[in-house]
Amino acid sequence: MTALTEEELDRVRGSFRALAALGEDGAATFYDRLFATSPGLRALFPEDIGPQCTKLMSMLGVIVARLHDHAALQPLLADLARRHVGYGARPEHYAGVGEALLWTLGQRLGPEFTPAHADAWRRAYAALSATMLDAAAPAGDAARPQLLSA
């Protein structure tokens, strides 16, 4: 996993704290955007998205807190990836999730979410996604979708 600089880590952590302060509203914005841009994904989630919003924010908090510690993060991401395969997630879904996450941060945080913050999140998401895709892929499957556009 590609290491982020201290400055990038600070940007990701700070913007996540600001998003987390919005509670479930931030996560609800994310799911609204995800389902608007990738309507086929709606079927993978329960009708009541509220508990999923709580789970998303909790897991993002754990991941963001461990971004500096690849050894601790890798098994967590591998387990998360395998569980998502069981829910029906496919490699091509990762790009839409990343785009919805960045869009949500930009919409909910406004001018506080600078281009430098977006770049830090892109790098973090690309590294996290690559780790998850590696864990979820069958051995020898090297095909990977583009995770996020620059």
C-alpha positions, 0 to 999 in steps of 0.5 A: 500500500502506498504511504501517504505523506504526513500532510496528506494524512492530516488532510484525510483525518481532518476532513473525515472528522468534519464529515463525521461531525455531521453524523448519519447525514454525511453517510446518507449523502454518500448513499444518495449519491452512490445510488443516483450514479450507480442505481444497480448497487441499491439492491445490494443494501437493505431497504432501511439504509440508516444502520448501514450509514452508522456502519459506514462512518464507523468503518471509515473512522477505523480505517482513517485512524489506521492509515499510517499503520499498513501492517494493522490496516491490511488484515482489516481491509482484506476481511472487509473485502472478502465480506463485500464479495459475499454481499455482491460487490464486484471490482467495477463497483469500487470506482463508483464508491470512490467517486461518491465518497469524494463528491460527498466530502466536497458537497458536505464540507464545501470550501474546506474540502480543498483540491489538496484534500481531494488529492489526498483522499484520491491517493488514500482511496486508490491504495485502500481499494487496491489492497481490498481488490487484491484480497478479494480477487481469485489468485492470478486475477490481475485485471483491475478497474480504474479506481478513481480518475485524477 
